[in-house]
């Protein structure tokens, strides 16, 4: 019977041979990776990545696949990259939602930025590591900024999201698709279906600034709107979920920040993992909410003040 041992000569010989091959076909190509730190806007939960200035260079070989994609609102070239590295890039193994490593190089005289989200076909004895990912899409390049001064100082969203982000006394609240990596319950995710954001008032009320003093940079509007809001609760039992819903009702009565256009109910959801033969503590509440845009904006401004106070006290 054959015995596989890490001390055997064959793995190191294999690794040396493959490394020489990669170095030869890539002409000792170097790829620089810049470290970005995650910033979450307290106004509306939008995520930006700030360049920290820290750069690390690795040797390896690049494999690029380009496909043209035509959509309703954009036409883009999708660059899919596989980077074969001669050494393990330990930074990619960090389980952290606050750090991002962006590879930068020039392709056809155009600088592209790639974030790798997958390690494929890792074979330790071969001594090579394969990482794959897509170049940052043009529509999302604005989320990678060079400094904190490039981050917008006013809310980005126009819906009721700031209202729900402020309801965080029971658990942290995150916008849908922006829940941090590997976050542990309890927490709440808010999804506002864009297809069901609609006006209840006839037309928006515009507040015109003095154009001589400020131009139209401070133009604001107000309108009675309605959103369909889905609140996904993780880690809540029946009693805690009831208390949370009751707190929303009480908040609506006390502040008139939003109103209920339906009778929301708590329902259980099934989130499974076959490896442990169990289901998660997951619940969902759907609310048809009416609100004024000015109220959502005012709550967004309050969120950033609270965030600034929290930073000052730490």
N, C-alpha and C positions, 0 to 999 in steps of 0.2 A: 504493500500500500504506500502510495506517495504521501509525503508529509510536506506541507507548506510552512515555511518558516520565514519570518521577516529578516532573519539574519542571513538568509541564502544570498548567493551572489547574483542570481538572475534578476531580481527586482532592480538592484542598483545599476546593473548593466543595461537593463531595459530603459530605465529612466535616463541614463546618460545618453543612450542612442537617440531616444525620442527628443530629448532637449536639444541635441545637436541638430537634428532634423528641423525642429521648429526654428532654431536660430538661423539656419541656412535659408529656409524658404521665406522667412520674414525679414532677412537682412538685419537682424538684431533691432527690430522695430521697438520703439519705446512709446508707451501710452501714459499720459499724465492724468491723475485722478485728483480732483479738487474736492475738498470736504465742505459740505454745506450743513448749516444748522437749521432746524425746523422752528418756524415762528407761526403761532396760531393767533390770528387777529381776534381780540376779545370783542370786537364789534359784531362779528357775524360768523366766526369760526373758520374763515377762509385761511388756507395754509399757504405760506410762502417759505422759500428756502433761501437763506442768506449765506453768501460766500464768506467763509472764514479766512481765506487766504492760505490755508494749509494745502500743499500740493505734494503728492507722492508719485513716483514714476516706477513703472514695471515693464519688464521685457516680455514680449509675446508676439503672437500672430493674430491678425484680424481677418475675419471672414465676414463680408458684407453682402446682404441681399436687399435689393431696392425694389419696391413695388409702388406703382402709382395708384392712388386711391381718390376717387371722385365722389364727393358727397354733396348733399343739398347746400351746405353752407361753407364748404372748403374743398380745395383740391390740394392734396399733399403727397409728397414722396415719403413713404414709410421705410426707414432704414433699420433693418434688423441685423444686429451685430452678434457674432460669436467671437469672444476673445479667449484664445488659448494661452495661458500664462505658464511660464517656466517655474513659478513658485506660487504657493497658496497666498491669496490676498485675504489675510485674516480679518481686515476691516469689513469685508462683505459678510462675515459670519456673525457680526455683532447684532444681537437681537435688540434693536433700539429704533424707535420711531422718530427719534430726534436727530439722527445723523444720516446724511446722504452723501454718497461718493459718486461724482459725475466724471466720466471719462471724456476727454476732449481731444479731437484730432481733425485733420483737414482731409476732406474727400472732394475731389473735383473742384478744388479751390474754394470750397465752402466748409467752414468750421461747423462740426456737428457735435452735439453733447449726448451722451448715452448713459443711462442708468441701468445697471444690470439687476435683474430681479430673479434670476434662476441660475443655479449651478447644475450643469448637465454632465452625465456620464463621467462622474468622478471615480477614477481608479487609482488608488493610492500607490500601488507598485509602479505605475507608469510615470509618476512624478510630474504629471501635467494636470492642470485645472482648467475647466472650460466654463466660461460665464457667458450668458446670453441676455439680451435686452434690446429694446428699441430706442432709437434716438428720440429726444424730447420733441413732441409734436409742436408745430408752430403756435397753435392755440394755447399751449400751456407754458411756453417759454417765458411768459410774463411772471410766472410764479417763481422763477429763479432770479433773484436780485443780487446786486453787488454789495449793497449795504442796507442797513435798517432804514435809512432816509428814503429809500426807493419804495417803501411800503405805503400804500394809500392810507390816509389818516381819516377817511370817512367810510361809512358802510358800503359794501359792494352789492349786497342783496337788496331787492326791492320788495320782498315778501315779508311774512310775519316771523321769520326765523329768529330774530333777536328776542322776541317775546318768549319763545320756548327755551332758548338758551339760558335765559335768566331764571328759569324754574329749576334751580339746581341744588335745593336744600336737601333733597333725599339722596341724590347721586349725581355724579358728573353727567353733563348733557353734551352730546356731540352731534354735529350735522351729519346727515347720511352721506356715506362714501368717504367721510373724513374721520372715522373712528380710529384712534391710534392703534398701531400694531400690538397685538397680543395683550390688549387691555383686559383686566380681570373684572368681572362683575362685583358689585352692582354698578350699572351705568344705563344711560338712556340715549337712544339714537332717534333723531328727528328727521323725518322725510316729508317734504312738502312737494306734492305732485305738481309739477309745472303746468300740466295740462288742465288742472282744475283751479288755477288762480284766476279769479274773474272779478270784475267790478260789480258792486251793488249800487254805488252812486252813478249818476248820469255821466259826469265828466270831472276830471281832476281839477282841483283848485290850485292854480299856480300863484306862488308868492314871488312877485317880481322885485328884484333888488334895485338899488339906484345904479343905473348903468354908468353914470359918471364916476362914481366912487369905486365900484367893484366889478364893472362890466356885468356879465351874466354868470360869473363863477359861482355865486351863491344861490342860484336859482333852485327853489325847492317846490314841492308839490304835495298835495294831500288829497286822498280819495278813500272812500269807504270800499273795502275789498273783502273778498272771501277766499280762504285757503282750505284745501283738504289736507289735514295734518295727520301723519301716522307716527305715533310714539311707540317705539319698541323698547320694552323694559327687560333687562337681564338682571337676574339675581334678586328679583322681587317675589316675596310670597303673597298670598291672597290679601292679607291684612295690610301689608305695606303698599301694595298696588291700590287698594281702596283709599288709604290715607293720601296717597299721591294724587289720585283723581279728585278727592275731596278738596285738596289744597288748590288745585286748578280752579275748581268751582268758586271757592272762597276768594281767590285772587281776582277772578273775573268780577265778582260782586263788589269787592272792596275798591278796585282800581278802575273798572270799566275799560281796561286795556284791550280786552277782546270779549266777544260774545259767542255763545253756543248757538249754532244753527241746526244742531241735531242733538240726540240723546246718546252720548257716548257710553260704551260698555267695555268692560275688561274681558278680553278673551285670551285663552291659552294658545300658544303656538308650539309646534313640534320642531325642536332642534336636536338632532341626534348625533351620536358618534358610536359606530358599531364596535370600535375597539374596546369600549368600556360598557357597552350595552346599557346606556342610560340616555335620558333626555335632559336638556338644560332647563333652567328656570327662566322661561321666556314668555312674555305676555305682550299684547299689543292693544293700544287704544287709538281709535280713529275719531278725529274731531273735525267737524266742519265749523271753522271759526271765522267770525267777522271781526274786522279791525280797521283802524285808520292807519294809513301809511306813516303819518306823522308820529303816531304812538310807537310804532316799531322803531322808527329812527331815534326817538327820544330814549327808548330803552337801550338801543345800541350805544348811545353816548354814555349812558349810565354804566354799562358794562365796562367800558374802557376806563372810566373813572375808578370803578371798584378794582379793576386789574392793577391800575397804577398805585392805588393804596396798598394792595396786597404785596406788591413788589417793594414798596417803601418800608413796610413793616417787617420784611424778611431780612 
